[in-house]
Amino acid sequence: METFSPEAPHSSAASTNGSPAVSSDSPGTATSSSSNAFSATIDGRPSQQHPAPPPSVPAACLACRGKHLKCDGNTPCSRCTSSATECIYVASRRGYKGPRRNAAQNPNKRHASSSPPYSGPTVESCPMMLGHTPVSIPAPSLSAFNPAIVLPEQSPVSYAPTPALNHAGLYRNSFASPLDPNTMAPPNTMALTTSSAIPHVQPPVTTLAERCFDAFYHYFHAAHPFVLPKEYLLRLLKEGNTPGLNVVMAAIRYIGSLFLDAGPAKATYLEEAIRQCYLPTTTKDGFLIQALLLIIIGLDGSCQQEKARELLADCERFAIEIDLNKRQFASLHGHGNPVVEESWRRTWWDLFVCDGMIAGVHRITNFLLFDIQNDVGLPCEEQQYLTGRIPPPAYMEDFDDQLFSGEDREFSSFTYRIAAIRNLGRMMRMPQIMYPGDDTISRIEALLTNWRLHLPEAKRDDLSKNCKLDEMMFQAHFITHACTIMLHQPLSQLDSSPVQAVNSCAPHRPVPSGDNFNAHTRHTITAACEISKMVTQAVPIIQHTHFFTCVVTLSSIVHLSKWALYFIEDEEDLRQQIRLNIGALNKLSKVWKAANTAWGQVKGVAQEIYREKKAHQISPAFWVGFTQEQMISSIQADEGIMSEFNSMLTQVTQAP
């Protein structure tokens, strides 16, 4: 479909393109024009001679019409002349029934039932229209959108310019504006006329690939912010001189499809992304590492951990081969663009963090990258990355020496996320803890406590300076809480045998039970409660990293182990913690299959614990040493917690 510009030259034949002719006669000339009409010829035949009829008045002026008085039709009329009032005529449409059938034979002939011609100012006479002429363009054709559709030739469309509007949205003309009898629209507005109907053209529909791209940046990018910001990525795509982006775009489509109702396209996008990563023509560069890392995260959250581990091994090997862990990689491959250089630094560190989280939550791999030497610059703050205001990077030695160097330097939230996962790596490298008083426990606890103590005031919670969720600090905090549970749970007195079926994220770790809560039990329960509190953040939970699923599952194991005890004093608190975890897993399961599996296992364990407790409560020996109040409270606690599971199960079943 052609476009047009008001400055373009226009055809002088615009008035013959089916647009109705607009008369410039005023109401005061109606008498002479009507008398001439009776002496003219009709259909080429002379009319019969008859005495001239008395002059007719096509309409009364507004003043006479308002007073219901007879008007003589002159301009001005005699009544307005005598009363010295303004005489204004507006065309009346009383009795108008549309054009007669023979109008097509003689379109210039007027009939008694038709409205009088428009007598207001024309384009030439209106000061606001000086220099403007009607614009003619061809009518749009569907064949321009779909070559398979062939339409008959259309007459050009005539547009008349639109007069200016005042602040109230009304026309600024000082003259009366009767309705055009053919268009029922005020004169001089943009009138659209054509000899045949214009086909309805639907607006362009967004493709699934485009929606996946938008979903990636809306739901996922903030949780793993190593791919270029959206605006910068689109700019590189438009320039077209970065072929490595094709493999990244394939991975982006796959991740975005997980958040949409994409149907079979999810599997198609996954296959295409993996295929492009392993094409012989695909270059081993930073873009390949980004694409593989995205696929690894998607597979891990979709319960395809084995395939994810295979790709993770390749991704780590490729990253080391191209020297992604070296300081100079960013400057050598950034092409002088600070945002691209920052993206390369973030790619290494996000691979480092994901390697640690996969090793920590699944306990199968051993955090390979923790032992790889690197001197990559630390990432900047998220807002700086998104806006392109990239400061000179700091380095890990600056972070480690900040207490002793005396420098008052701020580090990004991403940096504290790196420090948290580094503590996990140190804990995994410690020798196996053999007894509760082992010195290894003290050393690891010192690492976790120092991380908390030395957080700047702005990093002590999960909110940024503008009171929005800081996803990097959110992940840093739950990594630290998970480390606390992993450290203290084996030495606690929370029997884990009732929850051994909850193994969707990690294998079961047997923990013996005890009669009294020791310090390790308190550390474990406190960390589990802190994780449950993180569910309450005012942000859609599916926008968190999928690794939060396994952290919530770890917290649920602690809560269920506590519930399996004979007597619960803080039943209401425990009930709320379990409810939060159930709700979180339920929401995450809408996107991540791993959360759906964890939810099913947690629900099954809860039902099993409930059945066992009910069986024990039947025996009178079970209640020996309990008061009647304690017995009633324990039974009510069990019933209340189980009702939470049943209600959540009903909601999941009824969900569309």
Order of alpha helices (4+ residues) and beta strands (2+ residues): alpha-alpha-alpha-beta-beta-alpha-alpha-alpha-alpha-alpha-alpha-alpha-alpha-alpha-alpha-alpha-alpha-alpha-alpha-alpha-alpha-alpha-alpha-alpha
